[in-house]
Amino acid sequence: MQLQRLLSYTRKAVDEYQMIEEGDHIAVGISGGKDSLTLLYALHGLKRFYPKHFDLSAITIDLGYEGFNLSPIQELCKEMEVPYTIVKSDIYNILFNIRKESNPCSLCAKMRKGALNEAIKALGCNKVAYAHHKDDIIETMLLSLIFEGRFHSFSPRTYLDRMDLTVIRPIMFVDEMDVIGFQHKYNLPVVKSKCPVDGYTKRQYAKELVRQLNTEHPGAKERMFHAILSGEIPGWPERVPHIR
């Protein structure tokens, strides 16, 4: 995927769901993976021509894995002139050595999000951008149906009143395969996850299920995504037609 195409998808999401306003200071949560680095490229590129001025900062919560080297991302942010903050934490030690969690994902996400939000507020940001793409939104819907019995997924824009912080998802229209293509084309400095349960989660199950459904019924993935966008999910913002 070319950068121009990524920016087109990003602009579409930002405009249709009113994600960015004049004067916003947006934090980009950087995990080290392909999705968050693609998001960083997207917002950095959008910033150059978007009619509403906004500032960017990048933040990584270092969970404490041994050998988790973030220097390639530091170099990228330096080249982009995007301020980059690394927040050290003891989350890995707490989960795997102290508590010895067998199913750590939920607690890890809660602790990581808490540390991220605290750092975001300390930087003076009023918004945080998450790198959830189209596949993530579809997989979340399936997980919600299967395990919670409700039709739900990530909202494009969510205001957290307790934190006075708005969450946005600017690459929601981008397919994961396009993210993979973008990663290879632009040689993104991906820092591989050191998590011992990576690839063995319910989300991985949902990812494989979507792939199987789309193989057996071509176009199923797009139809599921359309159902989400038109499903009037509680909490989702109004969608404004994208006019260029």
Secondary structure, 3 states (H helix, E strand, C coil): CCHHHHHHHHHHHHHHCCCCCCCEEEEEECCCCHHHHHHHHHHHHHHCCCCCCEEEEEEEEECCCCCCCCHHHHHHHHHHCCCEEEEECCHHHHHHHHCCCCCCHHHHHHHHHHHHHHHHHHCCCCEEECCCCHHHHHHHHHHHHHHHCCCCCCCCEEEECCCCEEEECCCCCCCHHHHHHHHHHCCCCCCCCCCCCCCCCHHHHHHHHHHHHHHHCCCHHHHHHHHHHCCCCCCCCCCCCCCC
